[in-house]
Amino acid sequence: MTSRAFGWMGQCIPFRDGETVASALETAGVYTLGADALGQETRYFCGIGACQCCLVRIDGVVREACITPARSEMTVETMEVRRD
């Protein structure tokens, strides 16, 4: 089993082969993935991509963390990060 890592808000998050971004973040103790329009915390919830509670920006593209396989060298950010 190979150990790898991706970037999350300036941190290095390790993951195992076959793990999703959301499960790797949760294993690393990251439970809040951002905030919605009302300021409520967004978190990993359904695990099947249906609720979109775990939307994050991966290499600049909005994706569901619960169904996106983790890859080495990817950069994952909250939706709150602005790219102006």
C-alpha positions as CSV (number, residue, x, y, z in Angstrom):
1,M,0.0,0.0,0.0
2,T,1.5,3.3,-1.1
3,S,1.2,6.4,1.0
4,R,0.7,9.7,-0.9
5,A,-0.4,13.2,-0.1
6,F,-2.3,16.2,-1.5
7,G,-2.5,19.9,-0.5
8,W,-5.4,21.3,1.6
9,M,-5.3,24.9,2.5
10,G,-1.5,24.9,3.1
11,Q,-1.5,21.5,4.8
12,C,-0.2,18.2,3.4
13,I,-3.0,15.5,3.7
14,P,-1.9,11.9,3.4
15,F,-4.2,9.3,1.7
16,R,-4.2,5.7,0.9
17,D,-4.7,4.2,-2.6
18,G,-8.4,4.2,-3.5
19,E,-9.4,6.8,-0.9
20,T,-11.6,9.8,-1.7
21,V,-10.6,13.4,-0.9
22,A,-13.4,13.6,1.7
23,S,-12.3,10.4,3.5
24,A,-8.7,11.5,3.5
25,L,-9.6,14.9,4.9
26,E,-11.8,13.3,7.6
27,T,-9.1,10.8,8.6
28,A,-6.7,13.8,8.9
29,G,-9.2,15.5,11.3
30,V,-10.6,18.0,8.8
31,Y,-14.4,18.0,9.2
32,T,-15.4,21.4,7.9
33,L,-15.0,21.8,4.2
34,G,-16.3,25.4,3.9
35,A,-19.5,27.4,4.3
36,D,-22.7,27.8,2.4
37,A,-24.4,31.1,1.4
38,L,-25.9,31.4,4.9
39,G,-22.5,30.9,6.6
40,Q,-23.4,27.4,7.8
41,E,-20.4,25.0,7.8
42,T,-20.4,22.4,5.0
43,R,-19.2,18.9,5.7
44,Y,-18.9,15.4,4.3
45,F,-22.4,14.0,4.5
46,C,-23.9,11.5,2.1
47,G,-20.8,9.9,0.6
48,I,-22.4,9.3,-2.8
49,G,-22.4,12.8,-4.4
50,A,-26.1,13.4,-4.0
51,C,-26.3,16.2,-1.5
52,Q,-23.3,18.4,-2.7
53,C,-22.5,19.3,0.9
54,C,-18.8,18.5,0.3
55,L,-18.2,20.8,-2.6
56,V,-14.6,21.9,-2.8
57,R,-12.3,23.4,-5.4
58,I,-9.8,20.8,-6.7
59,D,-7.1,22.2,-8.9
60,G,-9.5,25.1,-9.6
61,V,-12.5,23.0,-10.5
62,V,-15.6,22.6,-8.3
63,R,-16.0,18.9,-7.4
64,E,-17.7,16.7,-4.7
65,A,-15.0,15.6,-2.3
66,C,-16.9,12.4,-1.4
67,I,-16.7,10.9,-4.9
68,T,-13.4,12.3,-6.1
69,P,-10.5,10.0,-5.8
70,A,-7.5,11.5,-4.0
71,R,-4.4,12.0,-6.2
72,S,-0.9,13.1,-5.4
73,E,0.0,16.7,-6.1
74,M,-3.6,17.9,-6.3
75,T,-4.6,21.1,-4.6
76,V,-7.8,21.1,-2.7
77,E,-9.4,24.3,-1.3
78,T,-12.6,25.4,0.3
79,M,-15.2,27.0,-1.9
80,E,-14.7,30.2,0.1
81,V,-11.3,30.8,-1.6
82,R,-11.5,33.6,-4.1
83,R,-9.4,33.7,-7.3
84,D,-9.7,37.4,-8.3
